[in-house]
């Protein structure tokens, strides 16, 4: 069976097409993403604009065409933080359903954490008994801990790279006072007791901030999944890259070939969230995965069909 998952996030919309059987994912057939910025303005206004409706529709039309070209049997589309927060979320869902026939399910924070964890550890089963997955999204971030068979703790926080950028880091480069304000806000939002044990686990980081940092640290000329997944970043590596980027203008950040234009304006916020998690938990290094929620969605659908 061939399943497609569409992960509709605050900043990106990701498509994964995979061949599956009852035992799991057999083969990844296609994997792509676009910077859609669905959550633009949602933190402040709690509304998805009509312009965003049309922009997202265009990307989803393309994804549906890709699914048809690859003879996909089933499409599962999921929305996360921006759709949870927007007052007109069901208007958006109805618009997409009526116009292109894709049904979107809104995941709760707990659902997002669960399936991100399952997708995130899927590339590392057997390498450890205990895992933690850190997912830094555009609107929210999740930390989930467990083992290869069950989740033991999870927390979803309303701190994301788009949200922090729109709320605090509005200038490029940001003022020192704004960097300090963002740092203090992030640390005050992260619950120490719930994350203090992750330093003793196999810590995995998923989503665009982590994969971008892995590419940047290796100075890859283009995105190479095999060099991203499994790459280990230390806290010192991450601090060094932040030190390089924090004084750069948006135009200078875009000039780095590893940083896409759609991520350049939010990368500092993403790095600060990551450093906040590592600082409060005592985590010294993190292993990057280019898997995450889109893989978890496929695995969830396997449970439905087999």
C-alpha positions as CSV (number, residue, x, y, z in Angstrom):
1,X,0.0,0.0,0.0
2,X,1.2,3.5,-0.8
3,X,0.4,6.2,1.8
4,X,1.0,10.0,1.6
5,X,1.2,12.2,4.7
6,X,0.9,16.0,4.6
7,X,2.2,17.8,7.7
8,X,0.7,21.3,7.7
9,X,2.8,23.3,10.1
10,X,3.1,26.9,11.1
11,X,6.0,27.5,8.8
12,X,6.2,24.5,6.4
13,X,3.9,22.1,4.6
14,X,5.6,18.7,4.2
15,X,4.7,15.8,1.9
16,X,5.9,12.2,2.4
17,X,4.9,9.3,0.2
18,X,5.9,5.9,1.4
19,X,5.2,2.2,0.5
20,X,4.1,0.4,3.7
21,X,3.0,-3.0,5.0
22,X,1.8,-4.2,8.3
23,X,5.3,-4.1,9.7
24,X,6.0,-0.4,8.9
25,X,7.5,1.8,6.2
26,X,9.1,-0.3,3.4
27,X,10.3,2.5,1.2
28,X,10.2,6.3,1.0
29,X,9.0,7.1,-2.5
30,X,8.9,10.9,-2.4
31,X,9.7,13.6,0.2
32,X,9.4,17.3,-0.2
33,X,8.5,20.5,1.7
34,X,7.6,24.1,1.0
35,X,7.7,27.2,3.2
36,X,4.1,28.2,3.3
37,X,4.0,30.3,6.5
38,X,0.5,29.3,7.3
39,X,0.9,30.8,10.8
40,X,1.9,34.3,9.6
41,X,0.1,36.7,12.0
42,X,-1.8,33.9,13.8
43,X,0.0,34.5,17.1
44,X,-1.1,38.1,17.2
45,X,-4.5,38.0,15.4
46,X,-5.6,34.3,15.8
47,X,-6.8,34.5,12.2
48,X,-5.5,32.8,9.0
49,X,-5.8,35.4,6.3
50,X,-7.6,34.9,3.0
51,X,-4.2,35.4,1.2
52,X,-2.8,32.5,3.3
53,X,-5.9,30.4,2.4
54,X,-5.1,30.8,-1.3
55,X,-1.3,30.3,-0.8
56,X,-1.8,27.1,1.1
57,X,-4.4,25.9,-1.4
58,X,-1.8,26.3,-4.2
59,X,0.7,24.2,-2.4
60,X,-1.8,21.5,-1.5
61,X,-3.1,21.4,-5.1
62,X,0.5,20.7,-6.2
63,X,0.8,18.0,-3.5
64,X,-2.4,16.3,-4.6
65,X,-1.1,16.2,-8.2
66,X,2.2,14.7,-7.0
67,X,0.2,12.0,-5.1
68,X,-1.8,11.2,-8.2
69,X,1.4,11.0,-10.2
70,X,2.8,8.5,-7.7
71,X,-0.5,6.5,-7.6
72,X,-1.0,7.1,-3.8
73,X,-3.7,4.9,-2.3
74,X,-4.5,7.1,0.7
75,X,-3.7,10.7,1.8
76,X,-3.6,11.7,5.5
77,X,-3.3,15.5,6.1
78,X,-2.7,16.9,9.6
79,X,-2.6,20.5,10.9
80,X,-0.7,21.5,14.0
81,X,-0.1,24.7,16.0
82,X,-1.3,27.4,13.6
83,X,-4.5,25.5,12.9
84,X,-5.0,24.8,16.7
85,X,-4.7,28.5,17.4
86,X,-6.6,30.1,14.6
87,X,-10.2,31.1,15.3
88,X,-11.1,30.4,11.7
89,X,-9.4,27.0,11.5
90,X,-12.5,25.1,10.5
91,X,-13.3,27.6,7.8
92,X,-9.8,26.9,6.4
93,X,-10.4,23.1,6.7
94,X,-13.8,23.4,4.9
95,X,-12.2,25.6,2.2
96,X,-9.5,23.0,1.5
97,X,-12.0,20.1,1.6
98,X,-14.5,21.8,-0.7
99,X,-11.9,23.2,-3.2
100,X,-9.5,20.3,-3.6
101,X,-10.9,17.3,-1.6
102,X,-8.2,16.9,1.0
103,X,-9.5,16.3,4.6
104,X,-7.4,17.9,7.3
105,X,-7.3,16.6,10.9
106,X,-6.2,19.0,13.6
107,X,-3.8,17.3,16.0
108,X,-3.8,18.3,19.6
109,X,-0.5,19.2,21.2
110,X,-0.4,15.7,22.8
111,X,-1.2,14.0,19.5
112,X,1.5,16.0,17.7
113,X,4.0,15.1,20.4
114,X,3.1,11.4,20.3
115,X,3.4,11.0,16.5
116,X,6.5,13.2,16.3
117,X,8.2,11.0,18.8
118,X,7.2,7.8,17.0
119,X,8.4,9.2,13.7
120,X,11.6,10.7,15.2
121,X,12.9,7.6,16.8
122,X,12.0,5.3,13.8
123,X,15.5,5.8,12.3
124,X,17.3,5.0,15.6
125,X,15.5,1.9,17.1
126,X,18.1,-0.4,18.6
127,X,20.7,2.4,19.3
128,X,19.4,3.1,22.8
129,X,16.8,1.9,25.3
130,X,15.6,5.5,26.2
131,X,15.0,8.4,23.8
132,X,13.9,12.0,23.9
133,X,12.7,13.9,20.9
134,X,12.9,17.7,20.6
135,X,10.7,19.1,17.9
136,X,11.0,22.9,17.3
137,X,8.1,24.0,15.2
138,X,7.0,27.4,14.0
139,X,4.2,27.8,16.5
140,X,4.9,25.2,19.2
141,X,7.7,23.0,20.4
142,X,7.5,19.5,21.9
143,X,9.7,17.4,24.1
144,X,8.8,13.7,24.3
145,X,10.6,11.0,26.2
146,X,10.2,7.3,26.3
147,X,11.6,4.0,24.9
148,X,11.1,2.1,21.7
149,X,7.6,0.9,22.7
150,X,6.0,3.6,24.8
151,X,6.0,7.3,25.6
152,X,6.7,8.1,29.2
153,X,6.4,11.9,29.3
154,X,5.5,14.6,26.8
155,X,5.1,18.4,26.9
156,X,3.9,20.8,24.2
157,X,4.8,24.4,24.6
158,X,3.6,27.5,22.8
159,X,7.1,28.6,21.8
160,X,8.0,28.3,18.2
161,X,10.4,30.0,15.8
162,X,7.7,32.0,14.0
163,X,5.9,32.9,17.2
164,X,9.1,34.1,18.9
165,X,10.2,36.0,15.8
166,X,6.8,37.8,15.4
167,X,6.5,38.5,19.1
168,X,10.0,39.6,20.0
169,X,12.8,39.3,17.3
170,X,11.2,41.8,14.9
171,X,14.3,43.5,13.6
172,X,17.2,42.1,11.6
173,X,19.7,41.9,13.1
174,X,17.8,41.9,16.4
175,X,18.7,44.3,19.2
176,X,20.7,42.9,22.1
177,X,17.8,43.8,24.4
178,X,15.4,41.7,22.2
179,X,17.7,38.7,22.3
180,X,17.9,38.9,26.1
181,X,14.1,39.3,26.2
182,X,13.6,36.2,24.0
183,X,16.1,34.2,26.0
184,X,14.4,35.0,29.2
185,X,10.9,34.3,27.8
186,X,12.0,30.9,26.4
187,X,13.7,29.9,29.7
188,X,10.6,30.9,31.7
189,X,8.3,28.9,29.4
190,X,10.3,25.6,29.6
191,X,9.4,23.6,32.6
192,X,12.6,22.4,34.3
193,X,11.1,19.4,36.2
194,X,9.6,17.9,33.0
195,X,12.8,18.0,31.0
196,X,15.6,17.6,33.5
197,X,16.0,13.9,32.7
198,X,16.5,14.1,28.9
199,X,20.3,14.5,29.3
200,X,20.4,10.8,30.2
201,X,18.6,9.7,27.1
202,X,19.5,9.4,23.4
203,X,18.3,12.9,22.4
204,X,17.0,13.4,18.9
205,X,16.2,16.8,17.3
206,X,13.7,17.0,14.4
207,X,12.4,19.7,12.1
208,X,13.9,22.6,10.1
209,X,16.0,24.3,12.8
210,X,17.9,21.1,13.5
211,X,18.3,20.0,9.9
212,X,19.4,23.5,8.9
213,X,22.0,23.6,11.6
214,X,23.4,20.1,10.6
215,X,23.7,21.3,7.0
216,X,25.3,24.6,8.1
217,X,27.8,23.0,10.4
218,X,28.9,20.6,7.7
219,X,28.8,23.4,5.1
220,X,26.9,21.2,2.7
221,X,26.4,22.8,-0.7
222,X,23.0,21.1,-0.9
223,X,20.6,19.2,1.3
224,X,21.8,15.5,1.6
225,X,19.5,13.5,3.9
226,X,22.1,10.8,4.5
227,X,24.5,13.4,5.9
228,X,21.8,15.1,8.0
229,X,20.1,12.1,9.8
230,X,22.3,10.9,12.5
231,X,24.6,14.0,12.6
232,X,25.6,15.0,16.1
233,X,25.7,18.6,17.2
234,X,27.2,19.7,20.5
235,X,25.9,22.6,22.5
236,X,29.2,24.4,21.7
237,X,28.6,23.8,18.0
238,X,25.2,25.3,18.3
239,X,26.4,28.3,20.3
240,X,29.1,29.0,17.8
241,X,26.7,29.1,14.9
242,X,24.3,31.3,16.8
243,X,27.2,33.7,17.5
244,X,27.9,33.9,13.8
245,X,24.3,34.5,12.8
246,X,23.0,36.9,15.5
247,X,24.8,40.0,14.2
248,X,23.9,39.3,10.5
249,X,21.1,41.0,8.6
250,X,18.4,39.0,6.9
251,X,20.1,39.5,3.5
252,X,23.4,38.2,5.0
253,X,21.7,35.1,6.5
254,X,20.0,34.3,3.2
255,X,23.4,34.2,1.6
256,X,24.3,31.1,3.5
257,X,23.5,28.3,1.0
258,X,22.3,26.0,3.8
259,X,19.6,28.4,5.0
260,X,16.6,28.7,2.8
261,X,15.0,32.1,2.2
262,X,11.8,31.0,3.9
263,X,13.7,30.0,7.1
264,X,16.3,32.8,7.2
265,X,14.1,35.2,9.2
266,X,13.2,32.7,11.9
267,X,16.4,30.6,12.3
268,X,17.7,32.7,15.2
269,X,14.5,32.1,17.2
270,X,14.7,28.4,16.4
271,X,18.3,28.2,17.6
272,X,17.5,30.1,20.8
273,X,14.7,27.7,21.6
274,X,17.0,24.7,21.1
275,X,19.7,26.3,23.3
276,X,17.1,27.0,25.9
277,X,16.0,23.3,26.0
278,X,19.6,22.2,26.2
279,X,20.6,24.7,28.8
280,X,17.7,23.9,31.1
281,X,18.1,20.1,30.7
282,X,21.9,20.0,30.9
283,X,22.0,18.3,27.4
284,X,25.5,18.5,25.9
285,X,24.7,17.1,22.4
286,X,21.8,16.2,20.2
287,X,21.5,13.8,17.2
288,X,19.7,15.3,14.2
289,X,16.9,13.4,12.4
290,X,15.2,14.4,9.2
291,X,12.2,12.3,10.2
292,X,9.5,13.5,12.5
293,X,5.7,14.1,12.3
294,X,5.3,13.3,8.7
295,X,6.8,9.8,9.3
296,X,4.6,9.4,12.4
297,X,1.5,10.2,10.5
298,X,2.3,7.4,8.0
299,X,2.9,5.0,10.9
300,X,-0.4,6.1,12.4
301,X,-2.2,5.3,9.2
302,X,-0.6,1.9,9.0
303,X,-2.3,1.1,12.4
304,X,-5.7,2.0,10.7
305,X,-5.3,-0.2,7.6
306,X,-3.5,-3.3,8.9
